[in-house]
């Protein structure tokens, strides 16, 4: 009895390659674990190069300036695993940087809230380390993280990456975090009234991550963007009470 042909043996190589090239990273890794044929195919440069360029658009441009005589960027020439190895290396580097930002935010938390200066410093750090949208999606827009870390990543995408709102909403819904809420409170300098300055004004608002994307409360978004300037004396950001109860059910 003749053995049945495997699935890949009946597929032309170009069709198999097209299938692998249409997948995201997780799908490529899963397909590569199916057989020796798929493992070799899914490790090829023509599969991983587009994944690298898609996640880090500036990566290819930076490296093209230092190419070798073989036509590969210098980092690839010294890396026997090619574009797949470069992807893994860059992913690990970004994961380490993300962990540093997470630790910074957690150290700055006082009574579950963070001062706006530290909050904006975390966002500036993401920009300095050149995080892309997919890096933020992978490391910060996750339901098991403190909602303040969700907010840092989301605000970075809105303010510095200029990510379209529809992309952000799709990710928030897919990660089931669009309804997570933060509590923002800020103190404004008291107004002058007949030569006397009145007491400082306390404002507070609960707002969901989804509402921030759709700018349903532009005042809160403006306060977060500007920080403590002009008449705003202080800003604190915390998980909304329901979020605090969810993260610490005691």
C-alpha positions, -999 to 999 in steps of 0.1 A, spaced: 0 0 0 15 33 -11 18 60 16 -5 89 12 13 120 -1 18 148 24 -1 180 20 30 200 11 41 175 -16 11 183 -37 17 221 -34 40 240 -57 68 257 -38 56 291 -49 21 285 -35 35 271 -2 57 302 0 27 325 -7 8 308 22 37 313 46 42 349 35 6 358 42 8 349 79 17 370 110 46 360 131 27 337 154 11 319 124 45 315 107 60 299 139 30 276 142 32 265 106 69 260 109 63 234 136 42 211 114 70 193 95 106 196 83 94 210 50 74 238 66 102 245 91 127 251 64 103 271 43 91 293 73 127 300 82 135 315 48 145 352 44 117 359 19 92 351 47 109 370 75 122 400 57 87 415 51 79 408 88 110 427 99 103 456 76 66 457 86 73 458 123 103 481 121 100 502 89 132 522 97 153 490 102 160 484 65 167 520 58 192 523 86 210 491 76 211 496 38 238 522 43 262 495 56 256 466 32 282 439 24 294 426 -9 267 399 -7 239 424 -8 228 418 28 228 444 56 259 441 78 240 426 108 226 399 86 260 390 71 272 381 107 240 364 116 236 329 101 199 328 108 193 357 84 162 379 87 146 354 111 175 358 135 174 395 131 137 396 140 143 375 171 173 397 181 153 429 176 122 415 194 143 406 224 159 440 225 124 457 224 111 433 251 140 443 273 133 480 267 96 476 273 104 459 306 125 489 316 95 512 309 71 490 329 95 489 358 99 527 357 61 532 358 56 507 386 83 524 407 66 558 402 33 546 414 22 560 448 -10 548 463 -19 534 428 -16 568 411 12 584 390 21 620 387 18 634 352 55 643 350 65 606 354 37 596 331 49 619 303 85 608 309 75 572 303 59 583 270 90 602 260 111 571 268 91 551 243 97 577 217 135 578 224 137 541 221 118 542 188 89 519 197 66 512 167 29 505 168 33 467 168 58 469 197 32 489 217 5 464 208 27 435 218 41 449 251 16 475 264 -19 469 251 -26 437 271 -54 431 296 -31 415 323 -12 448 327 -20 477 349 -44 500 330 -20 529 335 5 510 313 -22 505 287 -27 542 289 10 551 284 11 529 253 -22 542 239 -13 579 245 21 573 228 3 559 197 -21 588 196 3 617 203 36 606 187 29 578 163 -3 595 150 -19 560 147 -53 561 130 -82 558 155 -97 528 137 -65 508 141 -63 516 178 -100 507 183 -95 474 165 -66 465 188 -84 476 220 -114 455 211 -93 425 201 -75 427 234 -107 434 253 -94 465 270 -115 493 253 -138 496 284 -109 498 309 -110 531 327 -86 555 343 -93 583 368 -77 616 361 -77 645 386 -61 679 382 -59 710 403 -63 744 387 -52 777 401 -80 795 418 -96 824 399 -93 860 410 -125 876 422 -125 912 431 -89 913 440 -89 880 459 -78 846 446 -103 819 453 -94 784 464 -77 761 439 -102 740 419 -101 702 418 -114 685 387 -117 648 382 -130 625 355 -132 588 348 -126 579 311 -123 547 292 -94 539 268 -119 536 240 -132 571 247 -97 585 247 -92 572 212 -124 587 199 -117 620 217 -151 619 235 -135 639 263 -111 663 247 -105 682 280 -90 651 297 -69 643 266 -57 679 265 -48 678 302 -28 646 297 -10 660 267 0 694 282 9 682 317 11 706 347 15 739 328 0 774 331 -30 773 354 -28 735 360 -9 729 392 -9 692 395 -22 661 377 -26 626 390 -36 595 370 -49 563 386 -69 532 377 -107 539 381 -121 525 413 -135 495 395 -101 488 379 -84 490 413 -109 464 427 -104 441 398 -66 442 401 -67 438 439 -99 420 448 -90 421 485 
